């Protein structure tokens, strides 16, 4: 992880925190914490996202889509943290190694942020195939996840009850 990426993240967080200073109604601005899939659909999502190695995360760049509604939600649920505490919280979660060209929080095991700290974009987005699978709800069919682009394809079976 380059120090420059961390500096850009800090700068972005400072700007977002400044923008939230004037917020009077946290409930209205705070983004919702969307639930994650559960059961076997959660296993499929975890396998797919791990296998993909963050292709979808590439647009997260150095700011991870962290915006005013996300920062407002974090301020609301973590009132003991001042602005410096929030910046420290995020910076400490930046992995020492990340995927080149991906989100600053994309480490070897996936996202280093908990869902509560992620942006709404990250908590609600699934690639098209995964979104179709999750919405379809078919958990009786064996699942093989294929991820990649062009000739760089990876496959993995999703065992039941992982």
DAFENDA-V897286 format. One record per backbone hydrogen bond with DSSP energy under -1.0 kcal/mol. NH is the residue of the N-H (numbers start at 0). CO is the residue of the C=O. Records with the same first field share a line. If there is no record, write none. Layout:
# DAFENDA-V897286
NH->CO + CO
This chain:
# DAFENDA-V897286
5->1
6->2
7->3
8->4
9->5
10->6
11->7
12->8
13->9
14->10
15->11
16->12
17->13
18->14
19->15
22->19
28->24
29->25
30->68
42->38
43->39
44->40
45->41
46->42
47->43
48->44
49->45
50->46
51->47
52->48
57->54
59->56
60->57
62->59
63->59
65->62
70->66
71->67
72->68
73->69
74->70
75->71
76->72
77->73
80->77
85->81
86->82
87->83
88->84
89->85
90->86
91->87
92->89
93->90
98->105
101->98
103->60
105->102
106->104 + 109
109->106
111->104
116->113
122->118
123->119
124->120
130->126
131->127
132->128
133->129
134->130
135->131
136->132
138->136
144->155
146->153
151->148
152->150
153->146
155->144
157->142
